[in-house]
Each structure stands twice: as C-alpha cells, then as structure tokens.
Amino acid sequence: MSIEPHWPSTLYAWLHAAGMFEAGVAVVILCVLAERRAGRLDVGAETLHDLGKLLFAFAFFWGYLWFCQWMLVWYTNMPEETSHYALRHTGSWQPLAFVNVVLGFA
C-alpha cells in the first residue's frame, strides 16, 4: 500500500500484522527445531504439534483476511479500489501475487 498511497484499505494493517505474526511463529518453530536437534532444548512432540497448529491457524487467518479484502473489492467494483488489484494481477506483478498467496500457505 505504501507504493500506491491512493488505495484505501481498512484491512491493510490486519493483513500485515497477521502475516508478520505467522512469519514470527514460523521462525520460532525453526529455532526450536534447531535447538532440539542440537540437544540444547528438550521439547516434546506435543509442544511441536501445538506450535504447528498455531502456525496453521494463522496461515488460514491471513488467507481469510486476504480473501475478504479481495472479495469486497471485487463485489463493489469501484474504480479507485479495483486499480490496486488490476495492477497486481497483470504484467510482471502477476507471478509475485501468485507467489505471495502460495508462500502464505506454505
């Protein structure tokens, strides 16, 4: 949104907060796995499973917010809002938009 200041979005902050929290949980999981493998941390399978469920939940929360934003823009079909998605789903932005969605769930 910072490269297109005329695009209004009430979910922009929520999208980034959910994405950053998801990334943070993923980093914590990777650190826990690295420390567990090195023998410096005694973490059971139940804890790892709980961390995985938390990551899974926030991946779907991020996807839900992304879809809600897209659906509202698609439904209202207002030119000042559709220009943001039209630009990002054409040309060199199109692969990046696809990778963003795929990596959000990966």
N, C-alpha and C positions, 0 to 999 in steps of 0.2 A: 504494500500500500504506500510505502514511502516513495516509490518511484512514480506513483500516479496519485498525487495529492487530491485530485478532484473526485476520486471514487469514495463514496460514503459506505462505511460498513460498521454495523454495531457488533458484529461477531469477530472482528479482526483481532482484538485483544484476547478473546477467549480461544480463538484458533491457535494463536502463538503460545499462549500460556499452556494449553493442553499439549501442544507439540513439544514444548520445552520440558514439561513435566515427564512426558513419555520418553524423551531422549535422556533425561536425568535418571529415570528408573532403569533404562537400558544400560547406562554407564555403571550404575550401582550393581546391576546383575553381573556385568562383565568383570568388575573389580572383585566382587565376592567370589566368582568362579576362579579368577586368577589367584586370589589369596588362598582359596580352598585347595587348589591344585598344588600350590607351593607349600602347603601344610601349616600355614600361619593362622588359619581360621577354621574353626570347627563348626560347620553349618550343615544341618541335616537336609534331607530331601524335602521335608515338609516346608521348610523355610524357602527353599528354592522354588518349590511349587507355588507358594503364596506370592513370591515376587513375580513369577511368570504370569499368574492370574492378574496381578496388578498391572503389569505391562499390557496384557491382552485387553483389559478393561479400558485403559487409557488410549490404546490404539483404536478401539471402537468408538470411544468418546470423541476423539479427534476426527474420525471418519464421519461420525454423526453430525458434528458441527460443520464440517466441510460440505457435506451433502445438504444440510439445512440452508447454508448460505447460498449454494448453487441453485437449489430448488426455488428459493424465494426470488432470486434474481431472474431465473427462467420464467417463473409464473407471472411476475409483474411486468416483464418485458419493457422496462423503462430504459430509454437510450443512455441515460447517464450511468446506469448500473451495468448494462449489458456490455458496454465498451471494454470494461476490465476483462471479462471472460472471453469476449470475442478476440481480443488481442492475444491472450494467453493460450488460446486453442488453435492458433494459426501460425504458420511460419516456423521460425526457429524456437519459439516458446512451446510449441506443441509437445515435443519429446520431454521437455522439462516438466510440464504439467503432468504428463503420464508418469514419469519417474517419481514425482512428488507423491502422487497417490499410492503408487506401488511401494515405495520405501516407507511410507507412513504405516503400512500394514506389515511390512517385512520385519 
